[in-house]
Amino acid sequence: MNSRRHPVQLLICIALFGLAGLLIGCGVGGLTAGRPPRWACPSPTPKPWGPGGPIKEQIALPTAAPSGPQEYENVYYAEWEQEYPSAGGPPFPSPTPYSVLGLNYILGQRVEVWPFHVMVTARSGAIVSLPGIAPNTQQLHYVDITWFNHTAEAIPISYAERVRVRSVTTPGGAIVTDSNWGLNHESLTVADMAAPPDTIPPGESHISIPIIAPVGEVKTVEITFAGQPGYTPRMPTATTVAGMPTATPLPTATPATPTPNADLQTGAANELAVTWTNTRLEIGPACGDPGAMTNWDDSSPWGHDAALAIEAPPGAGRLVQIALNQVGKPYVWGAKGPEQFDCSGLATWSYAQIGIHIPQGTAGQWPSMRPVGPGELQPGDLIFFDVEMDGHISHVGMLVGDLNGDGKWDMVHAATPKLGVRVDYDVLNSSFWRPKIAGFRTAR
């Protein structure tokens, strides 16, 4: 598989030795990830606009008499005008948050590693003296982990096998690395701590892991997961959100092209070494929040499968079926599903439900995915638009085949805050869409 098409780096399972001689084995410990890790800076909340927002200015109205009371006409901000005062009009559609999909993150970031959210920080403690080790060369460090286990069961974990300090910045500024710095009996004794639990309970929990490593500041922490696409743990009973829109049935027709992307899925398990590093975010906009792709707590639905009230057209795949079942749900600025979407969020979320992970945002999807010509299109491919016709990609939809039997390509997309997720028919010949088409991309 091309790494561009599946961003998770597939790691060869290797033996990691702790100071007590502990071994790691492939899949040992029960800590399994069902999809690639991901993080996002939460979207900024759009500022109020229209009569429900602040007054932009007041225009004095003529008075009936010079001595009469002065009346004013209130002028309110247009949608998104406060966020983009120099844009000359609202963007369409709204931008998506900066996001990262992969294995490398920053200490303090909240990362989704399905079925967990996990946040890792590190701190350094006392200098320790060990037999046979030069004085003032070893230090007790603590790896602090906050878990949110979204399943309904306690997940087994061996912290001695799964958690490592991989690098330390010494007082002189050098970075030293090793794979041996992990939890063992000696570090527990020096820290005067009991052995950690061997499971991660449902809900939120916190754990501190003492690790002896060289003197300095922890640079990188690693947690190893067994990557297993399609992993389905026992989840809490799903509930229906009040006011959740019901998908609108669509007409179906046999598409003229085969189901895409089936060859990109894999059921093989791999070792995923997810790292958190003491560094700064050097790319993308500043983010003052720890971030996460979905809610940190479980006060609202998280990670559940798509409801499939709409059947896919005969011969079409689950990807198209999932995307069509979001019709009727709201468009929300920066939303990534599953109850509300923006345009790129609908595409990324739909692909993620079948185990294929494409970049976030049109700015990531357009340059990173493989171009495909009009004659090679298949259902599930993405169609990109320059809505303002100013040379910038600003919208994306998913081609779903022929839904109404007219032999033309139809598109499902998160359109606008007013229209929500909807289907547009004969998109390639639409008087509105055709002149704005920038091109097509595929995950095949």
PyMOL commands that set and color helices and strands:
alter all, ss='L'
color gray80, all
select helices_A, chain A and resi 50-52+159-162+185-191+262-264+318-324+343-352+362-368+374-376+427-429+434-436
alter helices_A, ss='H'
color red, helices_A
select strands_A, chain A and resi 32-33+38-40+55-60+72-76+99-101+104-106+110-113+116-128+138-149+155-156+163-169+175-182+199-200+203-214+217-227+270-277+370-371+382-385+395-401+410-414+421-424+437-442
alter strands_A, ss='S'
color yellow, strands_A
deselect
rebuild
show_as cartoon
